[in-house]
Amino acid sequence: MTSNNFVHLHLHTDYSLLDGACEIGKLMDRAATLKMPAVAMTDHGNLFGAIKFYNAAKKRNIKPIIGCEVYVAPASRFDRATDTDRPNHLVLLCENERGYRNLIKLASSAYIEGFYYKPRIDKDLLARHADGLIGLSACLRGEVSVALGADRYESARQSAYDLRDIFGKGSFFLELQDQGMEEEKRINPKMAQLSRETGIALVATNDCHYITAGDARAQEVLVCIQTGKTMSDTNRMKFRTNEFYFKTYEEMAAVFGREAPDALTRTLEIAERCNLHLESKEHVFPHFDVPAGDSPDSFFEKVTREGFAHRRERLERIQAAGRLKYPLQAYEERLEREIELIKQMRFAGYFLIVWDFIRYSREQCIPVGPGRGWPPAVWWLTRCTSPMSIRSRTNCSSNDSSIPNAFPSPISTSTFASAGVAR
Protein backbone atom coordinates (compact mmCIF):
# COMPACT_ATOMS: atom_id res chain seq x y z
CA MET A 1 0.00 0.00 0.00
CA THR A 2 0.98 3.63 -0.50
CA SER A 3 -0.15 6.93 0.97
CA ASN A 4 -3.02 6.76 -1.51
CA ASN A 5 -4.58 4.24 0.87
CA PHE A 6 -4.77 6.51 3.90
CA VAL A 7 -6.10 9.99 4.65
CA HIS A 8 -5.86 11.96 7.89
CA LEU A 9 -9.43 12.70 9.00
CA HIS A 10 -8.76 14.10 12.48
CA LEU A 11 -6.45 17.11 12.45
CA HIS A 12 -6.08 20.40 14.29
CA THR A 13 -4.56 23.35 12.47
CA ASP A 14 -3.29 26.45 14.22
CA TYR A 15 -6.91 27.63 14.16
CA SER A 16 -7.48 25.27 17.09
CA LEU A 17 -6.27 28.27 19.01
CA LEU A 18 -3.34 27.71 21.39
CA ASP A 19 -3.74 23.96 20.92
CA GLY A 20 -3.14 22.97 17.31
CA ALA A 21 0.27 23.69 15.84
CA CYS A 22 -0.28 22.57 12.23
CA GLU A 23 0.39 25.74 10.25
CA ILE A 24 -1.72 25.28 7.14
CA GLY A 25 0.91 26.07 4.50
CA LYS A 26 3.51 23.77 6.05
CA LEU A 27 0.88 21.11 6.59
CA MET A 28 -0.03 21.10 2.91
CA ASP A 29 3.62 20.95 1.92
CA ARG A 30 4.03 17.90 4.12
CA ALA A 31 0.88 16.26 2.73
CA ALA A 32 2.11 16.87 -0.82
CA THR A 33 5.51 15.40 0.02
CA LEU A 34 3.82 12.28 1.39
CA LYS A 35 1.54 12.16 -1.68
CA MET A 36 -1.56 12.17 0.47
CA PRO A 37 -4.63 12.40 -1.82
CA ALA A 38 -6.67 14.37 0.71
CA VAL A 39 -6.52 15.79 4.20
CA ALA A 40 -9.16 16.98 6.67
CA MET A 41 -9.21 19.88 9.11
CA THR A 42 -11.21 19.32 12.29
CA ASP A 43 -10.44 22.28 14.51
CA HIS A 44 -11.94 22.56 17.96
CA GLY A 45 -15.35 24.21 17.80
CA ASN A 46 -14.69 26.57 14.88
CA LEU A 47 -14.34 26.94 11.12
CA PHE A 48 -12.06 29.98 11.24
CA GLY A 49 -9.44 28.41 9.00
CA ALA A 50 -11.77 26.71 6.52
CA ILE A 51 -11.23 28.96 3.50
CA LYS A 52 -7.47 29.24 3.99
CA PHE A 53 -7.27 25.46 4.38
CA TYR A 54 -9.43 24.86 1.31
CA ASN A 55 -7.41 27.19 -0.92
CA ALA A 56 -4.06 25.88 0.31
CA ALA A 57 -5.07 22.29 -0.41
CA LYS A 58 -6.42 23.09 -3.86
CA LYS A 59 -3.22 24.94 -4.71
CA ARG A 60 -1.29 21.70 -4.12
CA ASN A 61 -3.82 19.41 -5.84
CA ILE A 62 -4.88 17.86 -2.54
CA LYS A 63 -8.55 17.31 -1.80
CA PRO A 64 -9.59 19.47 1.18
CA ILE A 65 -12.06 17.97 3.63
CA ILE A 66 -13.66 20.63 5.78
CA GLY A 67 -14.71 19.50 9.22
CA CYS A 68 -14.85 20.40 12.87
CA GLU A 69 -14.40 18.65 16.20
CA VAL A 70 -17.45 19.99 17.99
CA TYR A 71 -18.27 20.05 21.68
CA VAL A 72 -21.55 18.28 22.45
CA ALA A 73 -23.38 19.14 25.67
CA PRO A 74 -24.48 15.99 27.55
CA ALA A 75 -28.04 17.33 27.76
CA SER A 76 -28.99 20.78 26.43
CA ARG A 77 -26.68 23.38 24.96
CA PHE A 78 -28.59 25.93 27.03
CA ASP A 79 -27.56 24.34 30.35
CA ARG A 80 -25.15 26.55 32.27
CA ALA A 81 -25.36 25.15 35.78
CA THR A 82 -22.08 24.91 37.68
CA ASP A 83 -22.51 21.13 37.93
CA THR A 84 -22.99 20.72 34.18
CA ASP A 85 -20.96 17.78 32.91
CA ARG A 86 -18.08 18.37 30.54
CA PRO A 87 -19.07 18.37 26.87
CA ASN A 88 -18.14 15.38 24.73
CA HIS A 89 -16.20 15.64 21.50
CA LEU A 90 -17.51 14.64 18.07
CA VAL A 91 -15.86 14.95 14.66
CA LEU A 92 -17.99 16.22 11.78
CA LEU A 93 -16.90 16.13 8.13
CA CYS A 94 -18.62 17.88 5.23
CA GLU A 95 -19.71 15.48 2.53
CA ASN A 96 -21.13 18.19 0.28
CA GLU A 97 -22.29 21.80 0.19
CA ARG A 98 -25.40 20.94 2.19
CA GLY A 99 -23.18 19.54 4.91
CA TYR A 100 -20.98 22.63 4.82
CA ARG A 101 -23.96 24.91 5.33
CA ASN A 102 -25.18 22.72 8.18
CA LEU A 103 -21.75 22.74 9.78
CA ILE A 104 -21.66 26.53 9.59
CA LYS A 105 -25.05 26.61 11.30
CA LEU A 106 -23.87 24.23 14.03
CA ALA A 107 -20.62 26.10 14.66
CA SER A 108 -22.41 29.46 14.77
CA SER A 109 -25.16 28.22 17.09
CA ALA A 110 -22.52 26.69 19.37
CA TYR A 111 -21.13 30.18 20.01
CA ILE A 112 -24.40 32.13 19.97
CA GLU A 113 -26.60 29.72 21.92
CA GLY A 114 -24.42 27.13 23.58
CA PHE A 115 -21.26 28.87 24.73
CA TYR A 116 -20.32 27.90 28.27
CA TYR A 117 -16.53 27.76 28.59
CA LYS A 118 -16.63 26.07 25.17
CA PRO A 119 -18.90 26.56 22.13
CA ARG A 120 -21.38 23.68 22.49
CA ILE A 121 -24.08 22.06 20.42
CA ASP A 122 -26.45 19.31 21.55
CA LYS A 123 -27.96 16.25 19.91
CA ASP A 124 -31.24 18.01 19.23
CA LEU A 125 -29.50 20.70 17.19
CA LEU A 126 -27.25 18.11 15.54
CA ALA A 127 -30.22 15.99 14.47
CA ARG A 128 -31.74 19.02 12.72
CA HIS A 129 -28.53 19.81 10.85
CA ALA A 130 -26.91 16.43 10.19
CA ASP A 131 -27.75 16.21 6.50
CA GLY A 132 -24.59 16.14 4.39
CA LEU A 133 -22.34 15.45 7.37
CA ILE A 134 -20.28 12.39 8.29
CA GLY A 135 -19.68 11.77 11.97
CA LEU A 136 -16.67 10.19 13.68
CA SER A 137 -16.74 9.22 17.35
CA ALA A 138 -13.65 11.34 18.14
CA CYS A 139 -10.90 10.91 20.72
CA LEU A 140 -10.92 9.76 24.34
CA ARG A 141 -13.32 12.64 25.05
CA GLY A 142 -15.88 11.29 22.59
CA GLU A 143 -19.15 10.08 24.11
CA VAL A 144 -18.58 6.45 23.13
CA SER A 145 -14.97 6.44 24.33
CA VAL A 146 -15.88 8.06 27.65
CA ALA A 147 -18.44 5.32 28.32
CA LEU A 148 -16.02 2.55 27.33
CA GLY A 149 -13.31 4.07 29.50
CA ALA A 150 -15.70 4.01 32.46
CA ASP A 151 -16.59 0.34 31.76
CA ARG A 152 -20.15 1.30 30.79
CA TYR A 153 -20.34 -0.89 27.71
CA GLU A 154 -24.13 -0.82 27.33
CA SER A 155 -24.11 2.97 27.60
CA ALA A 156 -21.43 3.10 24.90
CA ARG A 157 -23.53 0.85 22.68
CA GLN A 158 -26.59 3.06 23.12
CA SER A 159 -24.56 6.20 22.39
CA ALA A 160 -23.23 4.60 19.20
CA TYR A 161 -26.74 3.70 18.08
CA ASP A 162 -28.02 7.21 18.89
CA LEU A 163 -25.30 8.83 16.82
CA ARG A 164 -25.79 6.37 13.96
CA ASP A 165 -29.50 7.24 13.92
CA ILE A 166 -28.70 10.95 13.78
CA PHE A 167 -26.30 10.69 10.83
CA GLY A 168 -27.90 7.74 9.10
CA LYS A 169 -26.57 4.27 8.47
CA GLY A 170 -23.15 4.38 6.83
CA SER A 171 -22.49 7.99 7.85
CA PHE A 172 -21.23 7.44 11.38
CA PHE A 173 -17.95 5.69 12.22
CA LEU A 174 -16.16 4.57 15.36
CA GLU A 175 -12.66 5.99 15.63
CA LEU A 176 -9.62 3.94 16.53
CA GLN A 177 -6.75 6.01 17.86
CA ASP A 178 -3.41 4.93 19.26
CA GLN A 179 -1.05 7.68 20.30
CA GLY A 180 0.65 5.34 22.76
CA MET A 181 -1.60 6.02 25.75
CA GLU A 182 -2.74 3.24 28.05
CA GLU A 183 -6.37 4.36 27.92
CA GLU A 184 -6.40 3.89 24.14
CA LYS A 185 -4.89 0.43 24.36
CA ARG A 186 -7.58 -0.51 26.88
CA ILE A 187 -10.47 0.99 24.91
CA ASN A 188 -9.57 -0.08 21.36
CA PRO A 189 -10.44 -3.80 21.77
CA LYS A 190 -13.81 -2.77 23.19
CA MET A 191 -14.31 -0.34 20.30
CA ALA A 192 -13.61 -3.16 17.84
CA GLN A 193 -16.09 -5.42 19.67
CA LEU A 194 -18.68 -2.64 19.59
CA SER A 195 -18.14 -2.29 15.85
CA ARG A 196 -18.75 -6.00 15.28
CA GLU A 197 -21.91 -6.02 17.39
CA THR A 198 -23.48 -2.84 16.01
CA GLY A 199 -22.28 -3.02 12.42
CA ILE A 200 -20.84 0.50 12.72
CA ALA A 201 -17.55 0.52 10.83
CA LEU A 202 -14.19 1.44 12.32
CA VAL A 203 -11.94 4.20 11.00
CA ALA A 204 -8.31 4.76 12.03
CA THR A 205 -7.19 8.28 12.84
CA ASN A 206 -4.32 10.05 14.51
CA ASP A 207 -5.22 13.06 16.63
CA CYS A 208 -2.88 15.38 14.75
CA HIS A 209 -1.94 18.54 16.65
CA TYR A 210 1.45 19.20 15.03
CA ILE A 211 3.18 18.25 11.80
CA THR A 212 6.28 16.29 12.85
CA ALA A 213 7.32 14.56 16.04
CA GLY A 214 9.92 17.29 16.53
CA ASP A 215 7.16 19.88 16.87
CA ALA A 216 5.85 18.35 20.10
CA ARG A 217 7.67 20.80 22.36
CA ALA A 218 6.40 23.83 20.43
CA GLN A 219 2.86 22.54 20.89
CA GLU A 220 3.52 22.13 24.61
CA VAL A 221 4.41 25.81 24.76
CA LEU A 222 1.11 26.69 23.07
CA VAL A 223 -0.82 24.71 25.68
CA CYS A 224 1.10 26.49 28.44
CA ILE A 225 0.07 29.85 27.00
CA GLN A 226 -3.52 28.63 26.78
CA THR A 227 -3.63 27.43 30.39
CA GLY A 228 -1.48 30.17 31.93
CA LYS A 229 1.25 27.77 33.01
CA THR A 230 5.01 27.57 32.49
CA MET A 231 7.02 24.71 31.07
CA SER A 232 8.63 24.22 34.49
CA ASP A 233 5.27 23.57 36.15
CA THR A 234 5.08 19.83 36.82
CA ASN A 235 1.29 20.01 37.24
CA ARG A 236 0.64 21.69 33.90
CA MET A 237 -1.64 20.20 31.29
CA LYS A 238 0.35 18.31 28.65
CA PHE A 239 -0.02 15.55 26.11
CA ARG A 240 1.32 12.34 27.55
CA THR A 241 3.16 11.21 24.43
CA ASN A 242 4.81 12.78 21.37
CA GLU A 243 2.65 10.83 18.91
CA PHE A 244 0.10 13.51 18.06
CA TYR A 245 1.62 14.40 14.70
CA PHE A 246 0.90 14.07 10.98
CA LYS A 247 2.04 10.49 10.50
CA THR A 248 2.93 8.76 7.26
CA TYR A 249 0.88 5.85 5.97
CA GLU A 250 3.71 3.52 6.97
CA GLU A 251 3.62 4.79 10.55
CA MET A 252 -0.15 4.35 10.71
CA ALA A 253 0.09 0.88 9.17
CA ALA A 254 2.63 -0.11 11.80
CA VAL A 255 0.00 0.64 14.43
CA PHE A 256 -3.20 -0.63 12.79
CA GLY A 257 -2.10 -2.61 9.70
CA ARG A 258 -2.22 -6.02 11.32
CA GLU A 259 -5.32 -5.80 13.52
CA ALA A 260 -7.47 -3.26 11.65
CA PRO A 261 -6.29 -2.80 8.05
CA ASP A 262 -9.83 -1.99 6.90
CA ALA A 263 -9.91 0.93 9.33
CA LEU A 264 -7.00 2.46 7.41
CA THR A 265 -8.39 2.05 3.91
CA ARG A 266 -11.78 3.23 5.09
CA THR A 267 -10.27 6.68 5.52
CA LEU A 268 -9.87 6.78 1.75
CA GLU A 269 -13.48 5.68 1.22
CA ILE A 270 -14.69 8.48 3.45
CA ALA A 271 -12.43 10.98 1.68
CA GLU A 272 -13.86 9.93 -1.67
CA ARG A 273 -17.35 10.70 -0.39
CA CYS A 274 -16.39 14.22 0.65
CA ASN A 275 -16.72 16.47 -2.39
CA LEU A 276 -17.20 20.04 -1.30
CA HIS A 277 -16.75 22.76 -3.88
CA LEU A 278 -16.48 26.34 -2.65
CA GLU A 279 -16.78 29.07 -5.24
CA SER A 280 -14.37 31.93 -4.82
CA LYS A 281 -15.98 35.34 -4.54
CA GLU A 282 -14.20 38.42 -5.73
CA HIS A 283 -16.26 40.87 -3.69
CA VAL A 284 -17.84 39.89 -0.39
CA PHE A 285 -19.13 43.26 0.86
CA PRO A 286 -22.86 44.06 0.63
CA HIS A 287 -23.96 46.03 -2.40
CA PHE A 288 -24.45 49.77 -1.89
CA ASP A 289 -26.82 51.49 -4.29
CA VAL A 290 -25.29 54.66 -5.71
CA PRO A 291 -26.95 57.37 -7.82
CA ALA A 292 -27.33 56.79 -11.54
CA GLY A 293 -24.15 57.57 -13.41
CA ASP A 294 -21.93 56.85 -10.41
CA SER A 295 -19.93 53.79 -9.39
CA PRO A 296 -19.14 52.98 -5.74
CA ASP A 297 -15.64 54.38 -6.29
CA SER A 298 -16.78 57.63 -7.92
CA PHE A 299 -19.56 58.24 -5.39
CA PHE A 300 -17.23 57.53 -2.47
CA GLU A 301 -14.72 60.01 -3.87
CA LYS A 302 -17.48 62.56 -4.45
CA VAL A 303 -18.78 62.29 -0.85
CA THR A 304 -15.26 62.55 0.55
CA ARG A 305 -14.27 65.58 -1.53
CA GLU A 306 -17.53 67.33 -0.66
CA GLY A 307 -16.68 66.75 2.99
CA PHE A 308 -13.25 68.29 2.49
CA ALA A 309 -14.72 71.28 0.68
CA HIS A 310 -17.21 71.74 3.52
CA ARG A 311 -14.43 71.82 6.13
CA ARG A 312 -11.81 73.67 4.10
CA GLU A 313 -12.90 77.17 5.11
CA ARG A 314 -12.58 76.26 8.77
CA LEU A 315 -9.15 74.72 8.18
CA GLU A 316 -7.99 77.86 6.41
CA ARG A 317 -9.05 80.00 9.37
CA ILE A 318 -7.16 77.71 11.77
CA GLN A 319 -4.11 77.88 9.50
CA ALA A 320 -4.28 81.66 9.36
CA ALA A 321 -4.33 81.72 13.16
CA GLY A 322 -1.18 79.56 13.23
CA ARG A 323 -2.94 76.70 15.01
CA LEU A 324 -2.92 74.11 12.24
CA LYS A 325 -0.21 71.53 12.90
CA TYR A 326 0.56 70.80 9.24
CA PRO A 327 0.28 72.83 6.03
CA LEU A 328 -3.09 72.53 4.32
CA GLN A 329 -1.37 70.87 1.36
CA ALA A 330 -0.35 67.98 3.61
CA TYR A 331 -4.00 67.26 4.37
CA GLU A 332 -4.84 67.33 0.68
CA GLU A 333 -2.01 64.93 -0.12
CA ARG A 334 -3.05 62.52 2.60
CA LEU A 335 -6.64 62.61 1.36
CA GLU A 336 -5.46 61.73 -2.15
CA ARG A 337 -3.45 58.77 -0.81
CA GLU A 338 -6.37 57.49 1.21
CA ILE A 339 -8.86 57.74 -1.62
CA GLU A 340 -6.58 55.83 -3.98
CA LEU A 341 -5.73 53.19 -1.36
CA ILE A 342 -9.38 52.58 -0.49
CA LYS A 343 -10.34 52.26 -4.14
CA GLN A 344 -7.40 49.94 -4.75
CA MET A 345 -8.50 47.74 -1.85
CA ARG A 346 -12.08 47.83 -3.15
CA PHE A 347 -13.30 49.17 0.18
CA ALA A 348 -15.33 52.07 -1.24
CA GLY A 349 -18.62 50.20 -0.78
CA TYR A 350 -17.75 49.45 2.83
CA PHE A 351 -17.00 53.09 3.58
CA LEU A 352 -20.24 54.16 1.92
CA ILE A 353 -22.26 51.69 3.98
CA VAL A 354 -20.75 52.98 7.23
CA TRP A 355 -21.15 56.58 6.07
CA ASP A 356 -24.80 55.90 5.26
CA PHE A 357 -25.84 54.47 8.63
CA ILE A 358 -23.81 57.06 10.55
CA ARG A 359 -25.41 59.82 8.48
CA TYR A 360 -28.86 58.36 9.15
CA SER A 361 -28.13 58.08 12.87
CA ARG A 362 -27.12 61.73 13.02
CA GLU A 363 -30.26 62.81 11.16
CA GLN A 364 -32.47 60.79 13.54
CA CYS A 365 -30.60 61.96 16.68
CA ILE A 366 -29.46 58.43 17.45
CA PRO A 367 -26.27 58.47 19.59
CA VAL A 368 -23.28 56.65 18.11
CA GLY A 369 -19.86 56.14 19.68
CA PRO A 370 -16.83 58.26 18.82
CA GLY A 371 -14.94 55.56 16.94
CA ARG A 372 -11.64 54.03 17.98
CA GLY A 373 -8.11 53.80 16.65
CA TRP A 374 -6.29 56.33 14.48
CA PRO A 375 -9.00 57.82 12.26
CA PRO A 376 -8.37 58.07 8.52
CA ALA A 377 -9.02 61.46 6.97
CA VAL A 378 -11.98 60.13 4.99
CA TRP A 379 -13.80 59.16 8.19
CA TRP A 380 -13.41 62.67 9.57
CA LEU A 381 -14.34 64.35 6.33
CA THR A 382 -17.52 62.29 6.05
CA ARG A 383 -18.27 63.05 9.73
CA CYS A 384 -18.05 59.40 10.77
CA THR A 385 -15.56 59.80 13.63
CA SER A 386 -15.02 62.04 16.58
CA PRO A 387 -11.73 63.98 16.39
CA MET A 388 -10.36 62.54 19.65
CA SER A 389 -6.87 62.36 18.15
CA ILE A 390 -7.38 65.04 15.51
CA ARG A 391 -6.56 68.35 17.15
CA SER A 392 -4.55 71.46 16.53
CA ARG A 393 -1.41 72.51 18.37
CA THR A 394 -3.34 74.28 21.13
CA ASN A 395 -5.33 72.77 23.96
CA CYS A 396 -8.70 72.91 22.28
CA SER A 397 -11.71 70.75 23.03
CA SER A 398 -11.67 67.25 21.62
CA ASN A 399 -15.36 67.72 20.88
CA ASP A 400 -14.64 70.34 18.23
CA SER A 401 -15.22 68.25 15.11
CA SER A 402 -13.74 70.92 12.85
CA ILE A 403 -10.16 70.85 14.13
CA PRO A 404 -7.82 68.21 12.68
CA ASN A 405 -4.35 67.39 13.90
CA ALA A 406 -2.76 64.20 12.70
CA PHE A 407 -4.04 63.73 9.16
CA PRO A 408 -0.66 63.56 7.42
CA SER A 409 0.42 60.41 9.29
CA PRO A 410 0.05 57.18 7.31
CA ILE A 411 -3.38 55.56 7.41
CA SER A 412 -3.71 52.39 9.49
CA THR A 413 -5.92 49.62 8.13
CA SER A 414 -6.86 48.74 11.71
CA THR A 415 -9.10 51.78 11.73
CA PHE A 416 -11.19 50.63 8.78
CA ALA A 417 -13.46 48.78 11.17
CA SER A 418 -14.09 51.75 13.45
CA ALA A 419 -17.02 54.07 12.99
CA GLY A 420 -18.56 56.67 15.23
CA VAL A 421 -20.00 60.13 15.04
CA ALA A 422 -19.03 63.63 16.14
CA ARG A 423 -22.02 65.37 17.62
Residue, then its C-alpha position, 0 to 999 in steps of 0.5 A: m500500500t501507498s499513501n493513496n490508501f490513507v487519509h488523515l481525518h482528524l487534524h487540528t490546524d493552528y486555528s485550534l487556538l493555542d492547541g493545534a500547531c499545524e500551520i496550514g501552509k507547512l501542513m499542505d507541503r508535508a501532505a504533498t511530500l507524502k503524496m496524500p490524496a486528501v486531508a481533513m481539518t477538524d479544529h476545535g469548535n470553529l471553522f475559522g481556517a476553513i477557507k485558507f485550508y481549502n485554498a491551500a489544499k487546492k493549490r497543491n492538488i490535494k482534496p480538502i475535507i472541511g470539518c470540525e471537532v465539535y463540543v456536544a453538551p451531555a443534555s442541552r446546549f442551554d444548560r449553564a449550571t455549575d454542575t454541568d458535565r463536561p461536553n463530549h467531542l464529536v468529529l464532523l466532516c462535510e460530505n457536500e455543500r449541504g453539509y458545509r452549510n449545516l456545519i456553519k449553522l452548528a458552529s455558529s449556534a454553538y457560540i451564539e446559543g451554547f457557549y459555556y466555557k466552550p462553544r457547544i451544540d447538543k444532539d437536538l441541534l445536531a439531528r436538525h442539521a446532520d444532513g450532508l455530514i459524516g460523523l466520527s466518534a472522536c478521541l478519548r473525550g468522545e461520548v462512546s470512548v468516555a463510556l467505554g473508558a468508564d466500563r459502561y459498555e451498554s451505555a457506549r452501545q446506546s450512544a453509538y446507536d443514537l449517533r448512527d441514527i442521527f447521521g444515518k446508516g453508513s455515515f457514522f464511524l467509530e474511531l480507533q486512535d493509538q497515540g501510545m496512551e494506556e487508555e487507548k490500548r484498553i479501549n480499542p479492543k472494546m471499540a472493535q467489539l462494539s463495531r462487530e456487534t453494532g455493524i458501525a464501521l471502524v476508521a483509524t485516525n491520529d489526533c494530529h496537533y502538530i506536523t512532525a514529532g519534533d514539533a511536540r515541544a512547540q505545541e507544549v508551549l502553546v498549551c502552556i500559554q492557553t492554560g497560563k502555566t510555564m514549562s517548568d510547572t510539573n502540574r501543567m496540562k500536557f499531552r502524555t506522548n509525542e505521537f500527536y503528529f501528521k504520520t505517514y501511511e507507513e507509521m499508521a500501518a505499523v499501528f493498525g495494519r495487522e489488527a485493523p487494516d480496513a480501518l486504514t483504507r476506510t479513511l480513503e473511502i470516506a475521503e472519496r465521499c467528501n466532495l465540497h466545492l467552494e466558489s471563490k468570490e471576488h467581492v464579499f461586501p454588501h452592495f451599496d446602491v449609488p446614484a445613476g451615473d456613479s460607481p461605488d468608487s466615484f460616489f465615495e470620492k465625491v462624498t469625501r471631496e464634498g466633505f473636504a470642501h465643507r471643512r476647508e474654510r474652517l481649516e484655512r481660518i485655523q491655518a491663518a491663526g497659526r494653530l494648524k499643525y501641518p500645512l493645508q497641502a499635507y491634508e490634501e495629499r493625505l486625502e489623495r493617498e487614502i482615496e486611492l488606497i481605499k479604491q485599490m483595496r475595493f473598500a469604497g462600498y464598505f466606507l459608503i455603507v458605514w457613512d450611510f448608517i452614521r449619516y442616518s443616525r445623526e439625522q435621527c438623533i441616534p447616539v453613536g460612539p466616537g470611533r476608535g483607533w487612528p481615524p483616517a481622513v476620509w472618516w473625519l471628512t464624512r463626519c463618521t468619527s469624533p476627532m479625539s486624536i485630531r486636534s490642533r497645536t493648542n489645547c482645544s476641546s476634543n469635541d470640536s469636530s472641525i479641528p484636525n491634527a494628525f491627518p498627514s500620518p500614514i493611514s492604518t488599516s486597523t481603523f477601517a473597522s471603526a465608525g462613530v459620530a461627532r455630535 
